[in-house]
Amino acid sequence: MIYRKTTSKKAKWERVATVKSNVRTYVDRKAKKGKKYYYAVRSYRKSAGLSCYSSYGSSKRVTTRK
């Protein structure tokens, strides 16, 4: 899963996409132009009706095009 948050200190991670494990790139078409965001990846697995989540991976700061 791909998460994003703004650079605000109080911002919380928001899931923006769920992708398959073989996906290597992602374009966030809902990000606002000229804004700064952090992105992180988190994996999960469903087993016996339960979802197990990893911790967030290292985040990457991105500035969108204007």
HTML snippet that shows the backbone in 3Dmol.js (N, CA, C, O; Angstrom):
<script src="https://3Dmol.org/build/3Dmol-min.js"></script>
<div id="view" style="width:600px;height:400px;position:relative"></div>
<script>
const pdb = `
ATOM      1  N   MET A   1       0.834  -1.156   0.000  1.00  0.00           N
ATOM      2  CA  MET A   1       0.000   0.000   0.000  1.00  0.00           C
ATOM      3  C   MET A   1       0.891   1.236   0.000  1.00  0.00           C
ATOM      4  O   MET A   1       1.992   1.228   0.551  1.00  0.00           O
ATOM      5  N   ILE A   2       0.396   2.290  -0.626  1.00  0.00           N
ATOM      6  CA  ILE A   2       1.144   3.538  -0.698  1.00  0.00           C
ATOM      7  C   ILE A   2       0.417   4.582   0.140  1.00  0.00           C
ATOM      8  O   ILE A   2      -0.796   4.765   0.033  1.00  0.00           O
ATOM      9  N   TYR A   3       1.193   5.256   0.973  1.00  0.00           N
ATOM     10  CA  TYR A   3       0.653   6.276   1.868  1.00  0.00           C
ATOM     11  C   TYR A   3       1.302   7.613   1.571  1.00  0.00           C
ATOM     12  O   TYR A   3       2.423   7.682   1.066  1.00  0.00           O
ATOM     13  N   ARG A   4       0.565   8.689   1.898  1.00  0.00           N
ATOM     14  CA  ARG A   4       1.085  10.034   1.711  1.00  0.00           C
ATOM     15  C   ARG A   4       0.648  10.894   2.881  1.00  0.00           C
ATOM     16  O   ARG A   4      -0.387  10.648   3.500  1.00  0.00           O
ATOM     17  N   LYS A   5       1.456  11.913   3.178  1.00  0.00           N
ATOM     18  CA  LYS A   5       1.063  12.935   4.144  1.00  0.00           C
ATOM     19  C   LYS A   5       1.728  14.238   3.750  1.00  0.00           C
ATOM     20  O   LYS A   5       2.734  14.248   3.040  1.00  0.00           O
ATOM     21  N   THR A   6       1.157  15.337   4.216  1.00  0.00           N
ATOM     22  CA  THR A   6       1.748  16.642   3.941  1.00  0.00           C
ATOM     23  C   THR A   6       2.941  16.845   4.861  1.00  0.00           C
ATOM     24  O   THR A   6       3.223  16.005   5.716  1.00  0.00           O
ATOM     25  N   THR A   7       3.628  17.937   4.689  1.00  0.00           N
ATOM     26  CA  THR A   7       4.811  18.214   5.500  1.00  0.00           C
ATOM     27  C   THR A   7       4.463  18.843   6.845  1.00  0.00           C
ATOM     28  O   THR A   7       5.362  19.150   7.628  1.00  0.00           O
ATOM     29  N   SER A   8       3.186  19.037   7.126  1.00  0.00           N
ATOM     30  CA  SER A   8       2.752  19.571   8.419  1.00  0.00           C
ATOM     31  C   SER A   8       3.145  18.613   9.545  1.00  0.00           C
ATOM     32  O   SER A   8       3.077  17.396   9.376  1.00  0.00           O
ATOM     33  N   LYS A   9       3.554  19.155  10.683  1.00  0.00           N
ATOM     34  CA  LYS A   9       3.966  18.311  11.810  1.00  0.00           C
ATOM     35  C   LYS A   9       2.824  17.445  12.338  1.00  0.00           C
ATOM     36  O   LYS A   9       3.070  16.370  12.883  1.00  0.00           O
ATOM     37  N   LYS A  10       1.584  17.896  12.184  1.00  0.00           N
ATOM     38  CA  LYS A  10       0.427  17.151  12.696  1.00  0.00           C
ATOM     39  C   LYS A  10      -0.207  16.241  11.644  1.00  0.00           C
ATOM     40  O   LYS A  10      -1.213  15.585  11.915  1.00  0.00           O
ATOM     41  N   ALA A  11       0.369  16.202  10.464  1.00  0.00           N
ATOM     42  CA  ALA A  11      -0.204  15.394   9.381  1.00  0.00           C
ATOM     43  C   ALA A  11      -0.125  13.907   9.714  1.00  0.00           C
ATOM     44  O   ALA A  11       0.828  13.438  10.337  1.00  0.00           O
ATOM     45  N   LYS A  12      -1.147  13.186   9.285  1.00  0.00           N
ATOM     46  CA  LYS A  12      -1.192  11.736   9.480  1.00  0.00           C
ATOM     47  C   LYS A  12      -1.108  11.056   8.123  1.00  0.00           C
ATOM     48  O   LYS A  12      -1.497  11.626   7.104  1.00  0.00           O
ATOM     49  N   TRP A  13      -0.595   9.828   8.123  1.00  0.00           N
ATOM     50  CA  TRP A  13      -0.497   9.058   6.889  1.00  0.00           C
ATOM     51  C   TRP A  13      -1.889   8.738   6.370  1.00  0.00           C
ATOM     52  O   TRP A  13      -2.777   8.356   7.133  1.00  0.00           O
ATOM     53  N   GLU A  14      -2.069   8.897   5.064  1.00  0.00           N
ATOM     54  CA  GLU A  14      -3.330   8.602   4.381  1.00  0.00           C
ATOM     55  C   GLU A  14      -3.035   7.604   3.265  1.00  0.00           C
ATOM     56  O   GLU A  14      -2.135   7.822   2.455  1.00  0.00           O
ATOM     57  N   ARG A  15      -3.786   6.517   3.225  1.00  0.00           N
ATOM     58  CA  ARG A  15      -3.578   5.538   2.153  1.00  0.00           C
ATOM     59  C   ARG A  15      -4.104   6.120   0.848  1.00  0.00           C
ATOM     60  O   ARG A  15      -5.256   6.548   0.771  1.00  0.00           O
ATOM     61  N   VAL A  16      -3.254   6.134  -0.179  1.00  0.00           N
ATOM     62  CA  VAL A  16      -3.656   6.681  -1.473  1.00  0.00           C
ATOM     63  C   VAL A  16      -3.769   5.608  -2.548  1.00  0.00           C
ATOM     64  O   VAL A  16      -4.371   5.842  -3.596  1.00  0.00           O
ATOM     65  N   ALA A  17      -3.194   4.430  -2.298  1.00  0.00           N
ATOM     66  CA  ALA A  17      -3.282   3.365  -3.303  1.00  0.00           C
ATOM     67  C   ALA A  17      -2.933   2.017  -2.692  1.00  0.00           C
ATOM     68  O   ALA A  17      -2.157   1.920  -1.742  1.00  0.00           O
ATOM     69  N   THR A  18      -3.525   0.991  -3.262  1.00  0.00           N
ATOM     70  CA  THR A  18      -3.152  -0.388  -2.958  1.00  0.00           C
ATOM     71  C   THR A  18      -2.687  -0.991  -4.276  1.00  0.00           C
ATOM     72  O   THR A  18      -3.442  -1.042  -5.246  1.00  0.00           O
ATOM     73  N   VAL A  19      -1.454  -1.442  -4.302  1.00  0.00           N
ATOM     74  CA  VAL A  19      -0.865  -1.962  -5.536  1.00  0.00           C
ATOM     75  C   VAL A  19      -0.330  -3.370  -5.300  1.00  0.00           C
ATOM     76  O   VAL A  19      -0.114  -3.777  -4.159  1.00  0.00           O
ATOM     77  N   LYS A  20      -0.119  -4.100  -6.372  1.00  0.00           N
ATOM     78  CA  LYS A  20       0.431  -5.457  -6.275  1.00  0.00           C
ATOM     79  C   LYS A  20       1.924  -5.394  -5.968  1.00  0.00           C
ATOM     80  O   LYS A  20       2.565  -4.363  -6.174  1.00  0.00           O
ATOM     81  N   SER A  21       2.461  -6.479  -5.484  1.00  0.00           N
ATOM     82  CA  SER A  21       3.859  -6.516  -5.043  1.00  0.00           C
ATOM     83  C   SER A  21       4.868  -6.303  -6.170  1.00  0.00           C
ATOM     84  O   SER A  21       6.018  -5.953  -5.904  1.00  0.00           O
ATOM     85  N   ASN A  22       4.464  -6.508  -7.414  1.00  0.00           N
ATOM     86  CA  ASN A  22       5.400  -6.332  -8.529  1.00  0.00           C
ATOM     87  C   ASN A  22       5.412  -4.910  -9.091  1.00  0.00           C
ATOM     88  O   ASN A  22       6.164  -4.637 -10.026  1.00  0.00           O
ATOM     89  N   VAL A  23       4.613  -4.008  -8.555  1.00  0.00           N
ATOM     90  CA  VAL A  23       4.557  -2.623  -9.032  1.00  0.00           C
ATOM     91  C   VAL A  23       5.788  -1.871  -8.537  1.00  0.00           C
ATOM     92  O   VAL A  23       6.115  -1.920  -7.351  1.00  0.00           O
ATOM     93  N   ARG A  24       6.470  -1.175  -9.445  1.00  0.00           N
ATOM     94  CA  ARG A  24       7.704  -0.456  -9.101  1.00  0.00           C
ATOM     95  C   ARG A  24       7.558   1.061  -9.163  1.00  0.00           C
ATOM     96  O   ARG A  24       8.402   1.779  -8.627  1.00  0.00           O
ATOM     97  N   THR A  25       6.495   1.566  -9.812  1.00  0.00           N
ATOM     98  CA  THR A  25       6.272   3.011  -9.899  1.00  0.00           C
ATOM     99  C   THR A  25       4.813   3.315  -9.604  1.00  0.00           C
ATOM    100  O   THR A  25       3.943   2.455  -9.743  1.00  0.00           O
ATOM    101  N   TYR A  26       4.560   4.548  -9.197  1.00  0.00           N
ATOM    102  CA  TYR A  26       3.194   4.974  -8.906  1.00  0.00           C
ATOM    103  C   TYR A  26       3.078   6.466  -9.195  1.00  0.00           C
ATOM    104  O   TYR A  26       3.967   7.237  -8.831  1.00  0.00           O
ATOM    105  N   VAL A  27       1.993   6.882  -9.847  1.00  0.00           N
ATOM    106  CA  VAL A  27       1.716   8.288 -10.114  1.00  0.00           C
ATOM    107  C   VAL A  27       0.484   8.672  -9.308  1.00  0.00           C
ATOM    108  O   VAL A  27      -0.585   8.086  -9.478  1.00  0.00           O
ATOM    109  N   ASP A  28       0.637   9.651  -8.438  1.00  0.00           N
ATOM    110  CA  ASP A  28      -0.461  10.127  -7.596  1.00  0.00           C
ATOM    111  C   ASP A  28      -1.182  11.258  -8.324  1.00  0.00           C
ATOM    112  O   ASP A  28      -0.758  12.411  -8.261  1.00  0.00           O
ATOM    113  N   ARG A  29      -2.243  10.934  -8.995  1.00  0.00           N
ATOM    114  CA  ARG A  29      -2.968  11.913  -9.797  1.00  0.00           C
ATOM    115  C   ARG A  29      -3.853  12.840  -8.959  1.00  0.00           C
ATOM    116  O   ARG A  29      -4.395  13.812  -9.485  1.00  0.00           O
ATOM    117  N   LYS A  30      -4.003  12.556  -7.680  1.00  0.00           N
ATOM    118  CA  LYS A  30      -4.831  13.401  -6.816  1.00  0.00           C
ATOM    119  C   LYS A  30      -4.007  14.377  -5.977  1.00  0.00           C
ATOM    120  O   LYS A  30      -4.568  15.171  -5.221  1.00  0.00           O
ATOM    121  N   ALA A  31      -2.689  14.323  -6.106  1.00  0.00           N
ATOM    122  CA  ALA A  31      -1.836  15.271  -5.383  1.00  0.00           C
ATOM    123  C   ALA A  31      -2.021  16.663  -5.985  1.00  0.00           C
ATOM    124  O   ALA A  31      -2.192  16.808  -7.195  1.00  0.00           O
ATOM    125  N   LYS A  32      -1.987  17.675  -5.134  1.00  0.00           N
ATOM    126  CA  LYS A  32      -2.181  19.044  -5.604  1.00  0.00           C
ATOM    127  C   LYS A  32      -0.880  19.602  -6.164  1.00  0.00           C
ATOM    128  O   LYS A  32       0.204  19.297  -5.667  1.00  0.00           O
ATOM    129  N   LYS A  33      -0.998  20.417  -7.198  1.00  0.00           N
ATOM    130  CA  LYS A  33       0.167  20.993  -7.868  1.00  0.00           C
ATOM    131  C   LYS A  33       0.932  21.926  -6.937  1.00  0.00           C
ATOM    132  O   LYS A  33       0.338  22.706  -6.192  1.00  0.00           O
ATOM    133  N   GLY A  34       2.258  21.836  -6.990  1.00  0.00           N
ATOM    134  CA  GLY A  34       3.117  22.724  -6.222  1.00  0.00           C
ATOM    135  C   GLY A  34       3.181  22.446  -4.728  1.00  0.00           C
ATOM    136  O   GLY A  34       3.719  23.266  -3.984  1.00  0.00           O
ATOM    137  N   LYS A  35       2.654  21.323  -4.267  1.00  0.00           N
ATOM    138  CA  LYS A  35       2.663  20.987  -2.836  1.00  0.00           C
ATOM    139  C   LYS A  35       3.766  19.985  -2.534  1.00  0.00           C
ATOM    140  O   LYS A  35       4.235  19.265  -3.416  1.00  0.00           O
ATOM    141  N   LYS A  36       4.171  19.954  -1.263  1.00  0.00           N
ATOM    142  CA  LYS A  36       5.178  19.003  -0.803  1.00  0.00           C
ATOM    143  C   LYS A  36       4.492  17.900  -0.009  1.00  0.00           C
ATOM    144  O   LYS A  36       3.625  18.161   0.825  1.00  0.00           O
ATOM    145  N   TYR A  37       4.892  16.670  -0.281  1.00  0.00           N
ATOM    146  CA  TYR A  37       4.327  15.506   0.391  1.00  0.00           C
ATOM    147  C   TYR A  37       5.442  14.550   0.791  1.00  0.00           C
ATOM    148  O   TYR A  37       6.550  14.595   0.256  1.00  0.00           O
ATOM    149  N   TYR A  38       5.123  13.697   1.733  1.00  0.00           N
ATOM    150  CA  TYR A  38       5.951  12.539   2.044  1.00  0.00           C
ATOM    151  C   TYR A  38       5.187  11.316   1.578  1.00  0.00           C
ATOM    152  O   TYR A  38       3.966  11.245   1.723  1.00  0.00           O
ATOM    153  N   TYR A  39       5.908  10.347   1.014  1.00  0.00           N
ATOM    154  CA  TYR A  39       5.314   9.084   0.585  1.00  0.00           C
ATOM    155  C   TYR A  39       6.043   7.935   1.262  1.00  0.00           C
ATOM    156  O   TYR A  39       7.252   7.992   1.484  1.00  0.00           O
ATOM    157  N   ALA A  40       5.292   6.896   1.586  1.00  0.00           N
ATOM    158  CA  ALA A  40       5.880   5.698   2.187  1.00  0.00           C
ATOM    159  C   ALA A  40       5.098   4.473   1.724  1.00  0.00           C
ATOM    160  O   ALA A  40       3.942   4.573   1.314  1.00  0.00           O
ATOM    161  N   VAL A  41       5.742   3.339   1.797  1.00  0.00           N
ATOM    162  CA  VAL A  41       5.127   2.067   1.402  1.00  0.00           C
ATOM    163  C   VAL A  41       4.980   1.197   2.640  1.00  0.00           C
ATOM    164  O   VAL A  41       5.830   1.200   3.530  1.00  0.00           O
ATOM    165  N   ARG A  42       3.895   0.462   2.673  1.00  0.00           N
ATOM    166  CA  ARG A  42       3.620  -0.457   3.784  1.00  0.00           C
ATOM    167  C   ARG A  42       3.028  -1.727   3.191  1.00  0.00           C
ATOM    168  O   ARG A  42       2.086  -1.659   2.401  1.00  0.00           O
ATOM    169  N   SER A  43       3.557  -2.861   3.552  1.00  0.00           N
ATOM    170  CA  SER A  43       3.029  -4.120   3.015  1.00  0.00           C
ATOM    171  C   SER A  43       2.012  -4.724   3.978  1.00  0.00           C
ATOM    172  O   SER A  43       1.969  -4.391   5.162  1.00  0.00           O
ATOM    173  N   TYR A  44       1.204  -5.616   3.436  1.00  0.00           N
ATOM    174  CA  TYR A  44       0.229  -6.320   4.271  1.00  0.00           C
ATOM    175  C   TYR A  44      -0.042  -7.690   3.681  1.00  0.00           C
ATOM    176  O   TYR A  44       0.234  -7.962   2.513  1.00  0.00           O
ATOM    177  N   ARG A  45      -0.584  -8.532   4.521  1.00  0.00           N
ATOM    178  CA  ARG A  45      -0.958  -9.882   4.097  1.00  0.00           C
ATOM    179  C   ARG A  45      -2.239 -10.260   4.822  1.00  0.00           C
ATOM    180  O   ARG A  45      -2.394 -10.001   6.015  1.00  0.00           O
ATOM    181  N   LYS A  46      -3.154 -10.877   4.080  1.00  0.00           N
ATOM    182  CA  LYS A  46      -4.380 -11.380   4.691  1.00  0.00           C
ATOM    183  C   LYS A  46      -4.228 -12.872   4.906  1.00  0.00           C
ATOM    184  O   LYS A  46      -3.808 -13.608   4.013  1.00  0.00           O
ATOM    185  N   SER A  47      -4.578 -13.305   6.110  1.00  0.00           N
ATOM    186  CA  SER A  47      -4.481 -14.721   6.433  1.00  0.00           C
ATOM    187  C   SER A  47      -5.539 -15.060   7.470  1.00  0.00           C
ATOM    188  O   SER A  47      -5.641 -14.393   8.500  1.00  0.00           O
ATOM    189  N   ALA A  48      -6.312 -16.078   7.204  1.00  0.00           N
ATOM    190  CA  ALA A  48      -7.362 -16.536   8.123  1.00  0.00           C
ATOM    191  C   ALA A  48      -8.307 -15.400   8.507  1.00  0.00           C
ATOM    192  O   ALA A  48      -8.758 -15.314   9.649  1.00  0.00           O
ATOM    193  N   GLY A  49      -8.604 -14.521   7.532  1.00  0.00           N
ATOM    194  CA  GLY A  49      -9.540 -13.434   7.781  1.00  0.00           C
ATOM    195  C   GLY A  49      -8.949 -12.237   8.506  1.00  0.00           C
ATOM    196  O   GLY A  49      -9.662 -11.274   8.787  1.00  0.00           O
ATOM    197  N   LEU A  50      -7.664 -12.282   8.812  1.00  0.00           N
ATOM    198  CA  LEU A  50      -7.005 -11.172   9.499  1.00  0.00           C
ATOM    199  C   LEU A  50      -6.008 -10.502   8.559  1.00  0.00           C
ATOM    200  O   LEU A  50      -5.425 -11.157   7.696  1.00  0.00           O
ATOM    201  N   SER A  51      -5.813  -9.196   8.730  1.00  0.00           N
ATOM    202  CA  SER A  51      -4.815  -8.459   7.960  1.00  0.00           C
ATOM    203  C   SER A  51      -3.633  -8.137   8.854  1.00  0.00           C
ATOM    204  O   SER A  51      -3.801  -7.597   9.947  1.00  0.00           O
ATOM    205  N   CYS A  52      -2.440  -8.467   8.392  1.00  0.00           N
ATOM    206  CA  CYS A  52      -1.203  -8.172   9.129  1.00  0.00           C
ATOM    207  C   CYS A  52      -0.435  -7.111   8.352  1.00  0.00           C
ATOM    208  O   CYS A  52      -0.153  -7.289   7.167  1.00  0.00           O
ATOM    209  N   TYR A  53      -0.095  -6.006   9.016  1.00  0.00           N
ATOM    210  CA  TYR A  53       0.577  -4.887   8.370  1.00  0.00           C
ATOM    211  C   TYR A  53       2.018  -4.750   8.845  1.00  0.00           C
ATOM    212  O   TYR A  53       2.324  -4.991  10.012  1.00  0.00           O
ATOM    213  N   SER A  54       2.896  -4.361   7.927  1.00  0.00           N
ATOM    214  CA  SER A  54       4.278  -4.059   8.298  1.00  0.00           C
ATOM    215  C   SER A  54       4.331  -2.627   8.828  1.00  0.00           C
ATOM    216  O   SER A  54       3.341  -1.897   8.773  1.00  0.00           O
ATOM    217  N   SER A  55       5.481  -2.241   9.335  1.00  0.00           N
ATOM    218  CA  SER A  55       5.666  -0.836   9.683  1.00  0.00           C
ATOM    219  C   SER A  55       5.859  -0.070   8.372  1.00  0.00           C
ATOM    220  O   SER A  55       6.069  -0.681   7.324  1.00  0.00           O
ATOM    221  N   TYR A  56       5.790   1.250   8.424  1.00  0.00           N
ATOM    222  CA  TYR A  56       5.994   2.061   7.228  1.00  0.00           C
ATOM    223  C   TYR A  56       7.459   1.990   6.811  1.00  0.00           C
ATOM    224  O   TYR A  56       8.357   1.996   7.653  1.00  0.00           O
ATOM    225  N   GLY A  57       7.689   1.923   5.504  1.00  0.00           N
ATOM    226  CA  GLY A  57       9.055   1.970   5.003  1.00  0.00           C
ATOM    227  C   GLY A  57       9.596   3.384   5.108  1.00  0.00           C
ATOM    228  O   GLY A  57       8.871   4.299   5.500  1.00  0.00           O
ATOM    229  N   SER A  58      10.846   3.569   4.765  1.00  0.00           N
ATOM    230  CA  SER A  58      11.441   4.908   4.784  1.00  0.00           C
ATOM    231  C   SER A  58      10.634   5.834   3.888  1.00  0.00           C
ATOM    232  O   SER A  58      10.272   5.464   2.771  1.00  0.00           O
ATOM    233  N   SER A  59      10.352   7.029   4.374  1.00  0.00           N
ATOM    234  CA  SER A  59       9.548   7.962   3.586  1.00  0.00           C
ATOM    235  C   SER A  59      10.434   8.768   2.644  1.00  0.00           C
ATOM    236  O   SER A  59      11.633   8.922   2.873  1.00  0.00           O
ATOM    237  N   LYS A  60       9.824   9.275   1.593  1.00  0.00           N
ATOM    238  CA  LYS A  60      10.513  10.079   0.590  1.00  0.00           C
ATOM    239  C   LYS A  60       9.754  11.381   0.428  1.00  0.00           C
ATOM    240  O   LYS A  60       8.543  11.369   0.207  1.00  0.00           O
ATOM    241  N   ARG A  61      10.455  12.512   0.535  1.00  0.00           N
ATOM    242  CA  ARG A  61       9.815  13.816   0.362  1.00  0.00           C
ATOM    243  C   ARG A  61       9.777  14.152  -1.125  1.00  0.00           C
ATOM    244  O   ARG A  61      10.771  14.002  -1.836  1.00  0.00           O
ATOM    245  N   VAL A  62       8.604  14.612  -1.585  1.00  0.00           N
ATOM    246  CA  VAL A  62       8.390  14.903  -3.002  1.00  0.00           C
ATOM    247  C   VAL A  62       7.688  16.245  -3.127  1.00  0.00           C
ATOM    248  O   VAL A  62       6.784  16.550  -2.349  1.00  0.00           O
ATOM    249  N   THR A  63       8.099  17.049  -4.103  1.00  0.00           N
ATOM    250  CA  THR A  63       7.393  18.286  -4.438  1.00  0.00           C
ATOM    251  C   THR A  63       6.759  18.085  -5.801  1.00  0.00           C
ATOM    252  O   THR A  63       7.440  17.715  -6.757  1.00  0.00           O
ATOM    253  N   THR A  64       5.456  18.328  -5.896  1.00  0.00           N
ATOM    254  CA  THR A  64       4.755  18.127  -7.163  1.00  0.00           C
ATOM    255  C   THR A  64       5.037  19.282  -8.115  1.00  0.00           C
ATOM    256  O   THR A  64       5.401  20.379  -7.689  1.00  0.00           O
ATOM    257  N   ARG A  65       4.870  19.029  -9.380  1.00  0.00           N
ATOM    258  CA  ARG A  65       5.072  20.069 -10.399  1.00  0.00           C
ATOM    259  C   ARG A  65       3.969  21.102 -10.311  1.00  0.00           C
ATOM    260  O   ARG A  65       2.840  20.797  -9.927  1.00  0.00           O
ATOM    261  N   LYS A  66       4.308  22.320 -10.670  1.00  0.00           N
ATOM    262  CA  LYS A  66       3.312  23.408 -10.659  1.00  0.00           C
ATOM    263  C   LYS A  66       2.542  23.441 -11.941  1.00  0.00           C
ATOM    264  O   LYS A  66       1.664  24.286 -12.113  1.00  0.00           O
TER     265      LYS A  66
END
`;
const viewer = $3Dmol.createViewer("view");
viewer.addModel(pdb, "pdb");
viewer.setStyle({}, {cartoon: {color: "spectrum"}});
viewer.zoomTo();
viewer.render();
</script>
